[in-house]
Amino acid sequence: MSDVFAPATLGPLRLQSRVIKAATFEGMSPRGVATEELVTLHERLAKNGVGLTTVAYCAVDDHGRTFTNQLGLGESSREVLRGLVRRVHDAGGAVSIQLGHAGFFSKVRGSDGRGPRGPSFALNAYGVSSGLPFARAMTERDIEDVLAAFGRAAEIVCELGFDAVEVHLGHGYLLSQFLSPATNRRDDAWGGEPERRRALPLAVLARVRRAVGRERVVIAKNNLSDGFTGGLEIEESIEIARAIERSGDVDLIVPSGGFTSRTPFFLLRGGLPLARMAAAQDDPLARVSMRVLGGAILDRYDFEEAFFRPLALRLRAAVSMPIALLGGLVSKVEIERVRTDGFDFAVLGRALLADPDLVVRMRDGELERSRCNACNECIAEMDLGGLRCVLDGPRAA
């Protein structure tokens, strides 16, 4: 048996396997409130041998939301999340929560009526249908508020019992916007040269580490590449990883890629389910735009298993700290190869959605490949009632 399916240690955690459930947004928090469906999803993965399951894309505060149904840490969510942690633990697993901030990529206003802000003034196509086509540059006060928000959120999730915190530095959200030369055009201490562009993400990681102490794991998800000319590329990503390693604030890096506002399917590869994605839009203008313009706006990327491996290997060679491999892992052969390539953990998303019992079945020699075919219909399902694999048949009424 490959040790990817055997117990392992991550920082202070003892995990039942080296398989981590990726932070894929579940669509199970209407109006930001966690639900029983969210609990059941993660409990099932823990029962089936996943070492660390990750509750996805939780906004650190009201100003950090991308959309209304994004998970939040309000009082109405906390008891549900506390129960989620307890049930994952009872099932033998461990649980992380991903903390993020939308930055300019948002279609909601804060409770004070303030629109989205990012490192620099930006067009916000995502917010056009909500009357938010532009985002202002953050002030020093805004940046201080972001640091405080990540710290408060980390303290709350510790109180709820989470074993780990994943800080989202990728995919074109706020901290990724600060890292990327394409979206950070500041000329102060928070932008310009690469060292200044990574100042806020590193400060956030330090604030989160201070909040959680050494008893919990801190994970950083960072882009290997933004996926477009002028964005972050692997050479700078390596320097970011080296800076993270020097800081001592992070236990594991999960390298990813893509920019939600420009190259969203760079992360996924495979199908481009425009019809279902259009149907999932709650705004008529967005629905029509997706149906008519989606094919011209969204780039398609052919699926290839372990598609981030070539870039991730360069990162692996540059640092000695634990590194995971994410990106289209669907076969037992490739999942086991994660360890022989020197990566510490395998991070799976769609494969675990298609086959929640993948870990135990591969461990026991009963499964060689996930049934996931990278159709990406699950992306639309997030907004049509919650994350699910369409290979399971029609959604129950």
C-alpha positions in Angstrom: 0.0 0.0 0.0 1.3 3.4 -0.9 1.8 5.7 2.1 -0.4 8.3 0.5 -3.3 6.2 1.9 -1.6 5.6 5.2 -1.6 7.9 8.3 0.6 10.9 8.3 1.6 14.0 10.3 1.0 17.6 9.2 2.4 20.0 11.8 0.8 19.1 15.1 -1.9 17.0 13.4 -2.1 13.2 13.0 -4.1 12.5 9.8 -5.7 9.2 8.7 -4.2 9.6 5.2 -2.2 12.0 3.1 -5.3 12.8 1.0 -6.7 16.3 1.5 -10.1 17.4 0.2 -9.6 20.6 -1.8 -11.4 23.8 -0.8 -14.0 23.6 -3.5 -16.9 25.9 -2.8 -19.9 23.8 -1.8 -22.9 26.1 -2.4 -24.4 25.0 0.9 -24.6 28.2 2.8 -27.6 30.2 1.6 -27.3 33.8 2.6 -24.0 32.9 4.2 -25.3 30.4 6.7 -23.9 26.9 7.0 -26.3 24.0 6.6 -26.8 20.4 7.6 -25.9 19.5 4.0 -22.5 21.1 4.4 -21.9 19.0 7.6 -23.0 15.8 5.9 -20.7 16.3 3.0 -17.6 16.7 5.1 -18.6 14.0 7.6 -18.9 11.5 4.7 -15.5 12.3 3.4 -13.9 11.8 6.9 -15.7 8.4 7.3 -14.2 7.4 4.0 -10.6 8.0 4.9 -9.9 11.6 3.8 -7.1 12.8 6.0 -8.1 16.5 6.1 -11.3 17.9 4.6 -11.6 21.6 3.8 -14.6 23.7 4.3 -14.4 26.1 1.4 -14.2 29.8 0.8 -15.4 31.4 4.0 -15.4 35.3 3.9 -13.4 36.9 6.7 -15.9 39.7 7.0 -18.8 41.5 5.4 -16.6 43.5 3.0 -14.8 40.3 1.9 -17.8 38.5 0.3 -17.8 37.6 -3.4 -21.5 36.8 -3.5 -24.4 36.6 -1.1 -24.4 32.9 -0.5 -20.8 32.7 0.4 -20.1 31.1 3.8 -19.7 33.5 6.7 -18.8 33.3 10.4 -21.9 35.0 11.8 -23.6 33.6 14.9 -26.1 31.7 12.8 -23.3 29.7 11.2 -21.2 29.0 14.2 -23.3 26.3 15.9 -23.6 24.4 12.6 -19.8 24.7 12.0 -19.1 23.6 15.6 -21.2 20.5 14.9 -19.4 19.9 11.6 -16.1 19.8 13.4 -17.4 17.4 16.0 -18.9 15.0 13.5 -15.7 15.0 11.3 -13.7 14.3 14.4 -16.1 11.5 15.5 -15.6 10.0 12.0 -11.8 9.9 12.5 -10.9 12.9 10.3 -9.6 16.4 10.7 -11.0 19.5 9.3 -9.7 22.8 7.9 -11.5 25.9 6.8 -10.5 28.2 4.0 -10.5 31.9 4.8 -10.6 34.4 2.0 -11.4 38.0 0.9 -12.9 38.9 -2.5 -11.1 42.1 -3.0 -12.4 43.7 -6.2 -14.0 40.5 -7.5 -17.4 40.9 -5.8 -21.1 41.6 -6.6 -22.2 42.6 -3.1 -21.9 45.7 -1.0 -20.9 45.7 2.6 -23.6 46.2 5.2 -22.5 49.9 5.3 -23.2 50.2 1.6 -19.5 50.3 0.6 -18.6 48.7 -2.8 -15.7 46.3 -3.4 -12.1 47.4 -3.2 -8.8 45.9 -4.2 -5.1 46.8 -4.4 -5.7 49.3 -7.3 -8.6 50.8 -9.1 -10.1 48.0 -11.2 -12.9 47.1 -13.6 -15.2 44.6 -12.0 -17.1 42.8 -14.7 -18.5 40.3 -12.2 -20.3 43.2 -10.4 -21.8 44.9 -13.4 -25.3 43.3 -13.0 -25.2 44.4 -9.4 -24.4 48.0 -10.2 -20.7 47.6 -9.1 -18.7 47.8 -12.3 -15.7 49.4 -10.6 -13.6 48.9 -7.5 -11.6 51.5 -5.7 -8.1 51.1 -4.5 -7.7 50.2 -0.8 -6.5 52.8 1.7 -4.1 52.2 4.5 -7.1 51.9 6.8 -8.7 49.4 4.5 -5.5 47.3 4.6 -5.4 47.5 8.4 -9.0 46.3 8.4 -8.2 43.3 6.2 -5.4 42.3 8.6 -7.7 42.6 11.6 -10.5 40.7 9.8 -8.2 37.7 9.0 -7.0 37.7 12.6 -10.6 37.8 14.0 -11.8 35.1 11.6 -8.9 32.8 12.6 -9.7 33.3 16.3 -13.3 32.4 15.7 -12.5 29.2 13.8 -10.2 28.2 16.6 -13.0 28.6 19.0 -15.2 26.4 16.8 -12.5 23.7 17.0 -11.1 23.6 13.4 -7.8 21.8 13.2 -6.4 23.9 10.4 -6.8 27.2 8.6 -6.2 27.6 4.9 -5.5 31.2 3.8 -6.5 31.8 0.2 -3.6 33.6 -1.6 -4.7 32.4 -5.1 -7.3 32.4 -7.8 -7.6 36.2 -8.2 -9.1 37.0 -4.9 -7.8 39.9 -2.7 -4.4 38.4 -1.6 -3.8 37.1 -5.1 -4.7 40.5 -6.5 -1.9 42.0 -4.3 0.6 39.4 -5.4 -0.2 39.7 -9.2 1.7 42.4 -11.1 -1.4 42.6 -13.4 -3.7 43.9 -10.6 -1.4 45.5 -8.1 -0.2 48.8 -9.6 0.4 50.6 -6.2 3.5 52.6 -5.7 3.5 52.4 -1.9 4.7 49.8 0.6 2.1 47.4 -0.6 2.9 47.3 -4.3 5.4 47.8 -7.1 8.4 45.5 -6.7 7.7 41.8 -6.0 8.8 42.2 -2.3 6.2 44.9 -1.7 3.5 43.0 -3.6 3.8 40.1 -1.2 3.9 42.3 1.9 0.2 42.0 2.6 -0.2 38.3 2.0 2.8 37.6 4.3 1.4 40.0 6.9 -1.9 38.1 6.8 -0.2 34.8 7.2 1.7 36.2 10.2 -1.6 37.5 11.7 -3.3 34.2 11.2 -0.4 32.3 12.8 -0.5 34.6 15.8 -4.2 34.0 16.2 -4.1 30.2 16.0 -0.8 29.5 17.7 1.3 26.4 17.1 -1.5 24.0 18.1 -3.2 24.3 14.7 -2.1 24.0 11.1 -1.8 27.0 8.8 -2.0 26.2 5.0 -1.3 28.7 2.2 -3.0 28.2 -1.2 -1.0 30.1 -3.8 -0.9 30.4 -7.5 1.8 28.8 -9.6 0.6 30.9 -12.5 -2.3 33.3 -13.0 -2.7 31.8 -16.5 -2.4 35.0 -18.6 0.3 37.2 -19.9 1.3 39.9 -17.5 0.1 38.0 -14.4 2.0 36.0 -11.8 4.3 33.3 -13.2 6.2 30.4 -11.8 9.5 32.3 -11.2 7.8 34.7 -8.9 5.7 32.0 -7.3 8.9 30.3 -6.3 10.1 33.5 -4.6 6.8 33.8 -2.8 7.1 30.2 -1.5 10.7 30.9 -0.3 9.4 33.9 1.6 6.6 31.9 3.1 9.2 29.2 4.1 11.5 31.8 5.7 8.5 33.3 7.7 7.9 30.0 9.6 4.2 30.9 9.7 2.9 28.1 7.3 2.9 24.3 7.7 1.9 23.5 4.1 1.7 25.2 0.7 -1.0 24.0 -1.7 0.1 25.3 -5.2 -2.8 26.1 -7.6 -3.4 28.5 -10.4 -5.9 30.6 -12.4 -7.5 34.0 -11.9 -11.3 33.9 -11.4 -11.9 37.2 -13.2 -9.8 36.2 -16.3 -8.9 32.5 -16.5 -11.3 30.6 -14.2 -11.0 27.3 -16.0 -7.2 27.3 -15.9 -7.7 25.8 -12.5 -10.2 23.1 -13.6 -9.4 22.0 -17.2 -12.0 19.9 -19.1 -15.6 20.8 -20.0 -17.1 24.3 -20.2 -20.8 23.8 -19.2 -22.1 27.1 -20.4 -25.8 26.2 -20.6 -25.9 24.9 -17.0 -23.7 27.8 -15.8 -26.2 30.3 -17.4 -29.1 28.6 -15.8 -27.4 28.9 -12.4 -27.2 32.7 -12.7 -29.8 34.5 -10.5 -29.6 37.7 -12.4 -31.3 37.9 -15.9 -28.5 40.0 -17.4 -25.8 37.6 -16.1 -27.8 34.7 -17.4 -28.1 36.1 -20.9 -24.4 37.2 -20.9 -23.2 33.8 -19.9 -25.3 32.1 -22.6 -24.4 34.5 -25.4 -20.9 35.6 -24.5 -19.5 32.8 -22.3 -17.9 30.9 -25.2 -16.0 34.0 -26.3 -15.0 35.2 -22.8 -14.1 31.9 -21.1 -11.1 30.0 -22.3 -11.3 26.3 -22.6 -8.4 24.1 -21.3 -8.0 20.5 -22.2 -7.9 18.2 -19.3 -4.7 16.3 -18.5 -4.3 14.4 -15.3 -2.0 16.1 -12.7 -1.9 19.2 -15.0 -0.1 21.3 -12.4 2.7 18.7 -11.8 5.3 20.3 -14.1 5.1 23.7 -12.5 4.7 22.3 -9.0 7.8 20.2 -9.4 9.8 23.4 -9.9 8.3 24.8 -6.7 9.0 21.5 -4.9 12.7 21.7 -5.9 13.0 25.3 -4.6 11.8 24.8 -1.0 12.2 22.2 1.7 8.9 22.8 3.5 5.9 20.5 2.9 4.2 21.0 -0.5 1.0 19.3 -1.7 0.0 18.5 -5.3 -3.3 19.6 -6.6 -4.9 19.6 -10.1 -6.8 16.8 -11.8 -5.6 13.8 -9.7 -8.1 11.0 -10.6 -6.1 7.7 -10.9 -4.5 5.6 -8.2 -1.3 5.6 -10.2 -1.0 9.4 -10.3 -2.1 9.8 -6.7 0.6 7.4 -5.5 3.1 9.1 -7.8 2.6 12.3 -5.6 4.8 10.7 -3.0 7.5 9.4 -5.4 7.7 12.9 -6.9 8.5 14.3 -3.4 5.2 16.0 -2.6 3.8 15.5 0.9 0.1 15.4 0.3 -2.4 14.8 -2.5 -5.2 17.4 -2.8 -8.3 16.1 -4.6 -11.5 18.0 -5.5 -13.7 16.7 -8.3 -12.5 13.1 -7.9 -13.8 13.0 -4.3 -17.1 14.6 -5.3 -17.5 11.8 -7.8 -16.2 9.1 -5.5 -16.4 10.1 -1.8 -15.1 6.6 -0.9 -12.1 6.9 -3.2 -9.5 6.7 -0.5 -10.7 3.5 1.1 -11.4 1.8 -2.2 -8.0 2.7 -3.7 -6.3 1.7 -0.4 -8.0 -1.7 -0.5 -7.3 -2.3 -4.2 -10.9 -1.9 -5.3 -10.6 1.2 -7.4 -8.0 2.3 -9.9 -9.6 5.5 -11.3 -12.3 7.9 -10.2 -15.3 8.0 -12.5 -14.9 11.8 -12.7 -14.7 12.8 -16.4 -13.9 16.5 -15.9 -17.2 17.6 -17.4 -17.3 20.4 -14.9 -21.1 20.3 -14.6 -20.5 20.3 -10.8 -19.4 24.0 -11.1 -23.0 24.9 -12.1 -24.5 22.6 -9.5 -22.9 24.7 -6.8 -25.4 27.4 -7.6 -28.3 25.1 -8.4 -28.8 23.7 -4.9 -25.3 22.6 -3.8 -22.2 20.8 -5.0 -22.9 17.4 -6.4 -21.7 15.1 -9.2 -24.1 14.9 -12.1 -23.1 11.3 -12.6 -25.3 10.5 -9.6 -28.3 11.3 -11.8 -30.9 14.1 -11.5 -31.1 16.2 -8.4 -33.6 14.9 -6.0 -36.8 17.0 -5.9 
